[in-house]
Amino acid sequence: MKQLLYRIIAAIAAITLFSGLGQLLMPGFVLRIVGAEVLPATQHLFAIVGMFMALFGGMVLHALLSARHHRIVLLWAALQKLGAFGAVTLGVSNGIFSPLAMGVAFFDLASGLLMVWYLFLIRNESERAVHLI
C-alpha cells in the first residue's frame, strides 16, 4: 500500500509541477478555463500562483526521488494543497471562479489528504525502526 501511495503522490507532484508551469506561462488560458475575469492584474497574479505550484510540485517530486523522503517537505506540501482547496472553494463561493473550478479544489483536497496519510505511514515506519535499535 505504501508503494502505491508513493507512486500516486509522485504523480500528483508531477501534475502539480507541469500544471503550475502551464499556469505560469499561459495564465489567461487557465483563467478562462476556471471562469475567472482575464485582466492584466489577474493574469499576473495567476502566473505567480503557477510559479509556486511548479516550485511545490518540483520540491515534492525531488524529495520523493531522493534517498530520504524528507517528511517536512511533504508536511508543508500537504498544508499547501489543503490551503489551495480552501482558497479555490472560497473563490467559487464568492463567484470569482465558476463551479468547474471545484474539480481543481477537490484534486487539491485529495492530494493533501493522501500526503497526510503517506506521512502517517512513513512516520510509523521510522518510529518502528528506532524502537528496533
C-alpha positions as CSV (number, residue, x, y, z in Angstrom):
1,M,0.0,0.0,0.0
2,K,2.8,2.4,0.9
3,Q,4.4,1.9,-2.5
4,L,1.2,2.6,-4.4
5,L,0.6,5.7,-2.3
6,Y,4.2,6.8,-3.0
7,R,3.6,6.5,-6.8
8,I,0.3,8.4,-6.6
9,I,1.9,11.2,-4.7
10,A,4.8,11.3,-7.2
11,A,2.2,11.6,-10.0
12,I,0.4,14.3,-8.1
13,A,3.7,16.2,-7.7
14,A,4.5,15.9,-11.4
15,I,1.0,17.0,-12.3
16,T,1.4,20.0,-9.9
17,L,4.7,20.9,-11.4
18,F,3.5,20.8,-15.0
19,S,0.1,22.4,-14.4
20,G,1.9,25.1,-12.5
21,L,4.3,25.7,-15.4
22,G,1.2,25.9,-17.7
23,Q,-0.4,28.4,-15.4
24,L,2.8,30.4,-15.2
25,L,3.2,30.5,-19.0
26,M,-0.5,30.8,-20.0
27,P,-2.3,32.4,-17.1
28,G,-5.1,33.8,-19.3
29,F,-5.9,30.4,-20.8
30,V,-6.2,28.9,-17.3
31,L,-8.3,31.8,-16.0
32,R,-10.7,31.3,-18.9
33,I,-11.0,27.6,-18.1
34,V,-11.9,28.3,-14.4
35,G,-14.3,31.1,-15.5
36,A,-12.4,34.0,-13.9
37,E,-12.0,37.5,-15.3
38,V,-9.0,37.9,-17.5
39,L,-7.3,41.2,-16.8
40,P,-3.6,42.1,-16.7
41,A,-3.6,42.0,-12.9
42,T,-5.4,38.7,-12.6
43,Q,-3.1,37.2,-15.3
44,H,0.0,38.4,-13.4
45,L,-1.3,37.1,-10.0
46,F,-2.3,33.8,-11.5
47,A,1.2,33.4,-13.1
48,I,2.7,34.0,-9.6
49,V,0.4,31.2,-8.2
50,G,1.5,29.0,-11.1
51,M,5.2,29.6,-10.2
52,F,4.6,28.5,-6.6
53,M,2.6,25.5,-7.8
54,A,5.6,24.5,-10.0
55,L,8.0,25.0,-7.2
56,F,6.0,22.9,-4.7
57,G,5.4,20.2,-7.2
58,G,9.1,20.0,-8.1
59,M,10.1,20.1,-4.4
60,V,7.8,17.1,-3.6
61,L,9.0,15.2,-6.6
62,H,12.6,15.9,-5.7
63,A,12.1,14.8,-2.1
64,L,10.4,11.6,-3.1
65,L,13.1,10.7,-5.6
66,S,15.9,11.4,-3.1
67,A,17.4,8.8,-0.7
68,R,15.2,10.1,2.1
69,H,11.6,11.2,1.9
70,H,12.1,14.4,3.8
71,R,8.9,14.3,5.7
72,I,9.0,18.1,6.4
73,V,8.7,18.8,2.7
74,L,5.7,16.5,2.5
75,L,4.1,18.1,5.5
76,W,4.3,21.6,4.0
77,A,3.2,20.4,0.6
78,A,0.2,18.8,2.2
79,L,-0.6,22.0,4.0
80,Q,-0.3,23.9,0.7
81,K,-2.7,21.5,-1.0
82,L,-5.3,21.8,1.8
83,G,-4.9,25.6,1.8
84,A,-5.4,25.6,-2.0
85,F,-8.6,23.6,-1.5
86,G,-9.9,26.3,0.9
87,A,-8.8,29.2,-1.4
88,V,-10.4,27.8,-4.5
89,T,-13.6,26.8,-2.7
90,L,-13.8,30.3,-1.3
91,G,-13.3,31.7,-4.8
92,V,-16.1,29.6,-6.2
93,S,-18.4,30.5,-3.3
94,N,-17.7,34.2,-3.9
95,G,-18.3,34.0,-7.6
96,I,-14.7,34.6,-8.7
97,F,-14.4,31.1,-10.3
98,S,-17.0,29.0,-12.0
99,P,-18.2,25.8,-10.2
100,L,-16.0,24.0,-12.7
101,A,-13.0,25.1,-10.6
102,M,-14.2,22.8,-7.8
103,G,-12.6,20.0,-9.7
104,V,-9.3,21.6,-9.0
105,A,-10.3,22.2,-5.4
106,F,-11.2,18.5,-4.9
107,F,-8.0,17.4,-6.6
108,D,-6.1,19.6,-4.1
109,L,-8.1,18.2,-1.1
110,A,-7.5,14.6,-2.2
111,S,-3.8,15.4,-2.8
112,G,-3.4,16.9,0.7
113,L,-5.2,14.1,2.4
114,L,-3.1,11.5,0.6
115,M,0.1,13.3,1.6
116,V,-1.0,13.3,5.2
117,W,-1.8,9.6,5.0
118,Y,1.6,8.9,3.5
119,L,3.3,10.9,6.2
120,F,1.5,8.9,8.8
121,L,2.7,5.6,7.1
122,I,6.3,6.7,6.9
123,R,6.3,8.2,10.4
124,N,5.1,4.9,11.9
125,E,7.8,3.1,9.9
126,S,10.6,5.3,11.1
127,E,9.4,5.1,14.7
128,R,9.4,1.3,14.5
129,A,12.9,1.3,13.1
130,V,14.1,3.5,16.1
131,H,12.5,1.1,18.6
132,L,14.3,-1.9,17.0
133,I,17.7,-0.3,17.6
